[in-house]
Amino acid sequence: MKTHAFDAQVTAALFDATGAMFALGDGSVRFEGGEFSAAHDGAILCAAVHPSGDGVVTGGDDGRVVWHRRTEAGVLATARGQWIDAIDASPESGLIAFSAGKTLSVVDAKDAGFRRDFVHERTVSGVAFEPKGRRIATSTYGGAALWFARIADQKPTLLKWAGSHTGVTWSPDGAFVVTAMQDNQLHGWRVKDQKNLRMGGYPSKVRAMSFLANGQLLATSGAQGAVLWPFIGSNGPMGREATEIGFDEGSLVALVASRPKHPVVAAGLNDGRVWLAHPAGQGLNFLKAEKGAPITALAMSADASRVAWADEDGQAGVAEV
């Protein structure tokens, strides 16, 4: 296991094609190999792996979207006077989407002249590409909006549900959209008919959602264990109950990480521990067994062979699974 100590809180941990990366609250990106990139005048608020698989794109409170690689960094887009609140990138379409205030913006990693801006009625809190990279879901107050990424003039498909929605994801088959909500629950929709999926019962706010097991399970944080929702068949979790693994009455799962094609999930706890588990297996494999500051960043590599994490004190690690 490799360990790192940073002098700022880690906003995000990620893996590109080469290794682990950490985005920090001081505006810098630190690479596993020791490389360093400082391109933001302020904090990094969100991050995603670049569509090419080389480096990371970050959004900051300086209103800039920056592509960091191990040898250089460059500004891809700006949102003057506004924070970049959420960001996602699609290897399939080569597009990068980010939100600033009420606006969703889309840029092309290979075409500096391409940009689309889509304005919402309320602030956008989350951004997610569908698996094919052609549509984008945003979370906002009152539900989610679905946009076609490249079409300039359009009206979005609105998926409505009362309340404040704070994050969004697509199922790997593109059939479902799921949001996290401010009031300790999830909400989902089957895209083809906008059928509602009520997914509640959490003791705290859900900060992370991640699909695994070929899209048949959705893992989430927000409880004493990792909550797993079944997404098998055309009805998803409708009429089915969630299960929970790694239950520990003395702690909460702060973050989860997994990969859609692999059957394992990692969890970072609010007491500083990190574990890995197979939902059908027995017991937990603790990657970090000692307690400490709450885990604030967690990621799994594309082949599910490595896990990276960091806590709110700037302590970080990368472990082989």
Secondary structure as UniProt FT lines:
FT   STRAND          2..5
FT   STRAND          10..15
FT   STRAND          20..24
FT   TURN            25..26
FT   STRAND          28..31
FT   TURN            32..33
FT   STRAND          36..38
FT   STRAND          44..49
FT   TURN            51..52
FT   STRAND          56..60
FT   TURN            61..62
FT   STRAND          64..68
FT   STRAND          73..78
FT   TURN            80..81
FT   STRAND          86..90
FT   TURN            91..94
FT   STRAND          95..100
FT   TURN            101..102
FT   STRAND          103..108
FT   TURN            109..110
FT   STRAND          111..119
FT   STRAND          124..129
FT   TURN            131..132
FT   STRAND          135..148
FT   TURN            149..150
FT   STRAND          157..170
FT   TURN            172..173
FT   STRAND          176..181
FT   TURN            182..184
FT   STRAND          185..190
FT   TURN            191..194
FT   STRAND          195..199
FT   STRAND          209..212
FT   TURN            213..216
FT   STRAND          217..220
FT   STRAND          226..230
FT   TURN            234..239
FT   STRAND          243..245
FT   TURN            249..250
FT   STRAND          253..258
FT   TURN            260..261
FT   STRAND          265..269
FT   TURN            270..271
FT   STRAND          274..277
FT   TURN            279..280
FT   STRAND          285..288
FT   STRAND          295..300
FT   TURN            302..303
FT   STRAND          306..311
FT   TURN            312..313
FT   STRAND          315..320
//
